[in-house]
Amino acid sequence: MKKKCKVVMLPTNEKALIWQCSDTNSLYLVPIGTHDNYNFQHLYICSDDPIQEGDWYIDDCNKVRKAITSDEKYWLVRNDYKKIIATTNQSLKINRNKTGALKELEYSLPNTPDSFIQEYCQKGGIYEVMVEYEAYGWDNTDERDVLYRLKVNPDNTIIITPVKDTWTRDEVFKLCSDSFWYGVEVSDTDKEIPYQIIEKWIEENL
């Protein structure tokens, strides 16, 4: 399954892969001219996934923060805040140990592939991407609801593809067929297939 995610670029005082020219706003992996005209930048891939305690997120002021709660009501009124699922900023660490900050339990957030960073600079910015997720189980409260998690390569990079906006006839036929059989699979066979299930599937796969 793929999810549409936002790409946010933010400046940093630390050395980073991306350089932005202060005069033209052009992006480079290698600066052209003197370093005084460039500012370091990091990329953040952000999703609408629920924010849990310990996660990193970007608030409505484009500030990078670490979540101190998993309370759903707290995040419900902060729906403009987006969870960071991957970033070139490898100083962002995750530690799921709730009883203490043991260094051996810390790990960096997934990174973006080098090819995507190069394409981002060449195009002068990419604002939305499709990120691949993988199924890993079923929701205990509703066994028809599949649970998904971010799919990560062995080198700790995510799988990114462009946002698709055109389809061939064969692609549309296959998507319609897949969505129908998905609805059959997750629905009771003696009941009509809920339209919401098909709608959700299409949203996640188009």
Stockholm file with secondary structure:
# STOCKHOLM 1.0

chainA/1-206         MKKKCKVVMLPTNEKALIWQCSDTNSLYLVPIGTHDNYNFQHLYICSDDPIQEGDWYIDDCNKVRKAITSDEKYWLVRNDYKKIIATTNQSLKINRNKTGALKELEYSLPNTPDSFIQEYCQKGGIYEVMVEYEAYGWDNTDERDVLYRLKVNPDNTIIITPVKDTWTRDEVFKLCSDSFWYGVEVSDTDKEIPYQIIEKWIEENL
#=GR chainA/1-206 SS CEEEEEEEEEECSSCCSEEEETTTCCEESSCCSCGGGEEEEEEEEEECSCCCTTCEEECTTSCEEECCCCCHHHHHTTTTCEEEEEESCTTCEECCCSSCCCGGGCEECCBCCHHHHHHHHHHTCCCEEEEEEEEEEEETTEEEEEEEEECBCTTSBBCEEECCCCCCHHHHHHHHHHHHHHHHHHSCTTSCCCHHHHHHHHHHHC
#=GC SS_cons         CEEEEEEEEEECSSCCSEEEETTTCCEESSCCSCGGGEEEEEEEEEECSCCCTTCEEECTTSCEEECCCCCHHHHHTTTTCEEEEEESCTTCEECCCSSCCCGGGCEECCBCCHHHHHHHHHHTCCCEEEEEEEEEEEETTEEEEEEEEECBCTTSBBCEEECCCCCCHHHHHHHHHHHHHHHHHHSCTTSCCCHHHHHHHHHHHC
//
